[in-house]
Amino acid sequence: MKKNTIIFLSSSVIAPIFIYLSIIMLSNSSGIESILVIRDLAQTCGYPIGVGLISNLGILIWSASASISLFSSLSGLVQKRENSNLLFYGGILTLILCIDDFFLLHDKYIGADFLYITYSIIGLYILTKFRKLIFKIDFLSFIVSVILLSLSIAFDKSFQEIFPNNYINIQLYEEGFKFVGIICWMNFWWKASLKSLR
């Protein structure tokens, strides 16, 4: 009982307090007011609820996919090691994609080319290493998600440069492919988790 209490307090109370205070202090040292860090972006900017809604839903779906995959792989309930490894690698990749999307890493902080190449290498590794298992689970949802996410990247990288005067339409296509791709991605990992836990 005492051990469980210590684990609970350290992981669910002390760690979040540390993270919270660290973010506030780092923001203050960068000249960002505390109130701007703790408030919702829509609340701070005074925008209606629909602003950024598709992006926010995409991030929620990324995080749901990562949570499902990682929880399943680490639960100890998956009996086949290959299934557990697939879920773990997929969960890690999805978590990285979620963090990238949430913090706009590919747009502002880390070069998009580097990240896109890294994602492609990891994705190809997963597809190559676990191809038989992916076919067994649901190849269609996996490959459709990869195609749609790739189209999103193609529109982001190439079409905006080719058609700079048509930015809004290009952006609508890019985000549409990405949104549907994320949902197909979650569909695959949900099925992979479900089949692995049976």
N, C-alpha and C positions, 0 to 999 in steps of 0.2 A: 504493500500500500504506500509506504513512504517513498519507495523508488518511483512508482507511478506519479506521485505528487511532484517530485523533483523534476521528472521528465516533462510533465505537463507545464509546470511553472517556467522552466527554462525554454521550452520550445514555443509555448503559446502565450506567454506573458512577457518574459524578459527579452527574448529575441525580437518580438515586434516593437517593444518600447525602444530598444537599441536602434532598430532600423528607422523608426519614426523620428527619433531625436537626431540621428545621423543625417537623414535627409533634410531636416529643418536646418541644422547647422551648416551643412554643405551649401544649401540654397542661400542662406543668409550670407555666407562668405563669398558667394558669387554675385551678391547684390540683388537677390530675388526675395521679395517680402514673403514672410511666413504665410500670410493669408492667401497669397497666390499659389502656394504649394499645397495647401490643405483643401482648397475649394475645387469643385468640379469645374472643368474648362468652360462648359456651356454657361454655368452660373457666373463665372468670372467675366466672360466676354459678353454676357447678356444675349446670347443667341438662342433661338427657339430649339426645342428638343430634337428636331429632325436634322440639324446641322451635324455632319459627321456620323450619322446613324449607320450607314452601310459599313463604314470603316470600323465603328465600334462593334457592330454585330460580327464582322469578320474576325476581330480580335477575340471576342467571346467564343466563337466557334473554334478558332485555333487553340485557345486555352482548354476548351472542353475536350478536344481531340488529344492534346498532350496529356491531360489529366487521366482520361480513360486508358490510354496506352500505357503510361508509366505506372498507374495504380495497378493495372492488370499484371504487368510484367514483374512488379516488385511485391505483389501480394503473396506469393508463394503458392498460389492456387493453380497456376499454369503448370501442368505436369510435363509437357514436352519442352525441352530446353530451346529447341529451334524456334518454337512459337514465342517463348519468353524473350529471346534475343530479338526477334523481329519487332515485337511490341516495344522493347526498350529502345532500339535504334530509331524506330519510327517516332516514339515519344520524345526522344531527345531532339531529333530533327524538327519536329512540330513545335517544341518549346522554343527552339532557336528562331524559327519562322515567326512565332507569336511575338517574341521579344523584339525582333527586327521590325515587325509591322507596328507594334505599339510605340516604340521609341523612334521610328523612322530612321533606323540605322543606315539602310541602303540609300536613303535620300540625303541625309545630312552629315553622318559621322564616319561611316566606313564606305569605301568605294563600292558602288553597285556592281561593277564588273567582278570584283573580288568575291563578293557575297554570292552573286548568281552562279559563278563558276564553282564555288564551294558547295552550294546547295545541289548543283547538278552532279558533282562527284559523289556526294553522300547519297543522293537519290539513286544514281546508277549502281552504287555499291549495294544498297538495299535491294534493288530490283535484281541484280545479278546473284547475290548471295542467297536470296530467299525467293527466287522466281517460282519454284515449284509450289511453295507454300502460298504465295500471292495468287497463283492461278487457282489453287484449291479454295482459297477464301473468297475472292471476288476480283478477278483480274480487271473486269470492266470498270468498276468504280475507281480502282487504282490508276489505270492508264488514262481514263477520262480526266481525272483530277490532274494528273501530270501534264496532259495536253493543254487543258484550260489554263493552268498556272503558267505554262510555257508561253502560251499565247499572250497572257497578261504581260509577261516580261518582254516579249517581242514588241508589243505595242508601246511599252514604256521606253525601251531602248532604241528601237528602229523607226517606228512609224511617227513618233513625235519629231524626230529629226527630218524625216522625209516630208512630212506635212505640218510644218510649224504653224501655219495659219489656221489649222483645223484642230487646235488643242482640245477644245471642249468635247468634240465628238470622239477623238482618240482616247481621251480620259474616260469617257463613258464606256467605251468598249473594253479598255484595259481593266477598269474596276469591275465591270460586269463579268468578264472572264475569271477574274480573281475571286470574286464572291462565290460564283457557282463552283469554281475549282476547290475552294476551301470546304464547301459543303460536301462535295464528292469525296474529298480527302477524309473528312470526319466520318462519312459513311463507311469508307473502307476500314478505318481503324476501330470503329465501333463493332463492325462485323468480325474483324480479326480478334478483338478482345472477347467478344461473345463466344466465338467458336473455340478459342483457346481455353476458356474457363469451363467448357462443358466436359 
